[in-house]
Amino acid sequence: MDQNKTHELTMKEFENIFNRLYESLCLIANKYVNDLDLSEDIVQDVFIKAWENKVPFKNKNKIEGFFYTAVKNKSLDFLRSKYAKDVETYSSEGLETLQTERYFLRESVIIETSSLVERALELLPDKCAEAMRLSIESYTNKEIADEMDISVNTVKDHKKVAYKKLRKMSGYLGIT
Amino acid sequence: MDNSDKIKPLSEKIVTSLLKDETSIDLDTFNTLTEDDKKHILFSVTNKNKREERLQLKNKLNKQKAWKAIIDSEKQSNTKRKMIYWYSGIAASIILLLSITFFSNKNDELINTAIVAKNNIEIGTDKAILTLEDGSEVRLEKGQIYQANNITSNGEEIIYLLTEQADHTEAITNEIAYNTLTVPRGGQFQLKLSDGTKVWLNSESQLKYPVEFNGLEARKVELVYGEAYFDVSSSTLHNGMKFKVYNQSQEIEVLGTEFNIKAYKDETNIYTTLVEGKVVVNYQDKKQSLEPNQQLNLNIQNNNISIITKIDNTYKEVSWKKGEFNFKNKTLKGIMKTLSRWYDMEVIFENKDVEDKIFTISFQKSFSIEEILSSIKYANSINDYYINGKTLTIK
């Protein structure tokens, strides 16, 4: 890929990114400002600015990083603003922790990973999804079987179906 | 590789491993993270409670509305530019005032604009008066800590805790103790009731509430006057006990929800705005239920009601609790009425023509009254203003 060749998002691509990331970005903003309404405002603002400024992307893989970073920066801006200082007691962690890259990476990965998991589960038939959900919660096959009132073999079958489907869908999920 | 670039590959790696049911997940290549971080990530992703917490938060989001707001932003950018104009207006007019002062030192004849004789108009702060069941009063204000039996206050918020031995049989025999919280003009305060319900009280408001709910009948509080925002703790946590808010002319019945009531003594209407959940408003012998984003206006002079459905600016109606004023298409008279409560001032319109001018304006409650006025003046919306003591005269 030509280093200088940048990609400007089309409206359709922009909408897809919004649909994929909106909820996750609100959750990450909420990790900073601890106020869901405000988090929604912050994320909407980031999308509005990104669209107005026609932010170019050199690499599609950087899109997630761009939005997560923009939301983090805007949230921190809010926390450092005059008004927020008055209500500091409402955020769960001290500003010092919130400002670290470690906190940002850790919380973003939790939210992004969970969002990918949920999307994967949504693609599966109900029983399969239930078995996979329990499996992710570290239930053993035996425990899943007891919980769902089915045999261990059926649990294994559900999982096999799940792997097969997910492998086919991994492209759709954005998992490479 | 930038840290933010790692979010995607790292998340994908974890998801793939989780879905493949791999027993150990190799995250060694991601050395920005400590072992503790890695453990924390895996725990948070796979823990059932954490997952449910996230799903609950997500359910509260309004994705469609957000998308609409984003695509409408092109249209709204005109309004937005106006806002920037307001803000730059503030800056410009400060410079303007400064230059006037500068010249006035040399030439006294130039002082003929925005006369400020003695400005005693102050920005509002966190403060309230707590009246205990025995009638004694406690002054609460920013920076002052108050602590009594089950009550604590940090000067911004007052919190009621449940008594340890919540013996309900004892509660019925004892009379329920009521406290009253009065927020004066120029004040605001927050309250957390013993059932976990949060209340934001705006300037010039009074709320009467039991120190503890007895758990045997509906939870009842009274908004004696003024404006309050309620985030009611769900009935399911309180044996299905409903929560009721009374005021002079109506009663609001809720199960667990967020809403705003504006019932000022000097206004003819009571405005009930539902943000989330469901409420039923009882007035006279009628009942009216509200859906989110609906506002019920009860005119207490003729008992007429009107319901505004789908108000698109619910956020603006309740932004006062977040330290902002957001006025959308409001008259200058109405705006000044709200401001007079926060800045504890009297407003006189010498020029009646401007009273009904319509404004859309937003600013933080931490702005001084002069910052706001000079921006209005800068936009040529008023000719001039005059401040003396706590009185503002619009010319």
Contacts between the chains, C-beta under 8 A, distances in Angstrom:
chain1	res1	chain2	res2	distance
A	15	B	67	7.5
A	18	B	67	6.1
A	18	B	70	7.0
A	19	B	63	7.7
A	22	B	61	7.4
A	22	B	63	5.5
A	22	B	66	6.1
A	22	B	67	7.6
A	23	B	58	4.9
A	23	B	61	5.7
A	23	B	63	6.8
A	26	B	57	7.7
A	26	B	58	7.8
A	26	B	61	5.4
A	27	B	54	6.3
A	27	B	57	6.0
A	27	B	58	7.2
A	30	B	57	6.6
A	35	B	322	7.7
A	36	B	57	6.4
A	36	B	60	5.7
A	36	B	61	7.2
A	37	B	315	6.7
A	37	B	322	7.7
A	38	B	322	7.1
A	40	B	61	6.3
A	40	B	62	7.3
A	40	B	66	6.1
A	41	B	315	7.8
A	43	B	66	7.2
A	44	B	66	5.3
A	44	B	69	5.4
A	44	B	70	5.8
A	47	B	66	8.0
A	47	B	70	4.9
A	48	B	69	7.9
A	48	B	70	5.5
A	48	B	73	4.5
A	51	B	70	6.8
A	51	B	73	7.4
A	52	B	73	7.3
A	52	B	77	7.5
A	61	B	5	7.3
A	61	B	8	6.2
A	62	B	5	6.2
A	64	B	4	7.7
A	64	B	7	5.6
A	64	B	8	4.7
A	65	B	2	6.5
A	65	B	4	3.4
A	65	B	5	4.7
A	65	B	6	7.9
A	65	B	7	5.8
A	65	B	8	6.8
A	66	B	4	7.2
A	68	B	4	5.6
A	68	B	7	5.7
A	69	B	4	4.4
A	82	B	364	7.6
A	82	B	366	5.9
A	83	B	323	4.9
A	83	B	364	5.6
A	83	B	365	8.0
A	83	B	366	6.0
A	86	B	156	7.9
A	86	B	323	7.2
A	86	B	366	7.8
A	87	B	156	7.8
A	87	B	323	7.4
A	89	B	154	7.0
A	89	B	156	7.4
A	101	B	3	5.1
A	101	B	32	7.4
A	102	B	32	7.2
A	102	B	33	7.2
A	102	B	34	7.5
A	102	B	37	6.4
A	104	B	3	6.9
A	104	B	4	7.8
A	105	B	3	5.2
A	105	B	4	7.9
A	105	B	6	6.4
A	105	B	7	6.9
A	105	B	10	7.8
A	105	B	32	6.2
A	105	B	33	6.7
A	105	B	37	7.8
A	106	B	33	6.8
A	106	B	37	4.8
A	106	B	40	6.4
A	106	B	41	6.1
A	108	B	4	7.6
A	108	B	7	4.7
A	109	B	6	7.9
A	109	B	7	5.9
A	109	B	10	5.1
A	109	B	11	5.4
A	109	B	14	7.3
A	109	B	41	5.5
A	110	B	40	7.9
A	110	B	41	5.4
A	110	B	44	4.5
A	110	B	45	5.9
A	111	B	54	7.5
A	112	B	7	5.5
A	112	B	8	7.1
A	112	B	11	4.0
A	113	B	10	7.9
A	113	B	11	4.2
A	113	B	14	4.8
A	113	B	15	5.7
A	113	B	18	8.0
A	113	B	41	7.2
A	113	B	45	5.0
A	114	B	44	7.8
A	114	B	45	5.4
A	114	B	51	6.8
A	114	B	54	5.9
A	116	B	11	5.9
A	116	B	12	7.0
A	116	B	15	4.4
A	117	B	15	5.8
A	117	B	18	6.6
A	117	B	19	7.7
A	117	B	45	6.9
A	118	B	55	7.9
A	120	B	15	6.9
A	120	B	19	6.2
A	132	B	19	7.0
A	135	B	21	5.9
A	136	B	18	5.2
A	136	B	19	7.8
A	136	B	45	7.7
A	136	B	46	5.5
A	137	B	46	5.6
A	137	B	47	7.4
A	137	B	48	5.5
A	137	B	51	8.0
A	138	B	46	6.0
A	159	B	21	6.9
A	162	B	19	7.4
A	163	B	19	7.2
A	163	B	20	7.0
A	166	B	19	5.6
A	174	B	12	7.6
A	175	B	12	5.0
A	175	B	15	6.3
A	175	B	16	6.1
A	176	B	12	6.8
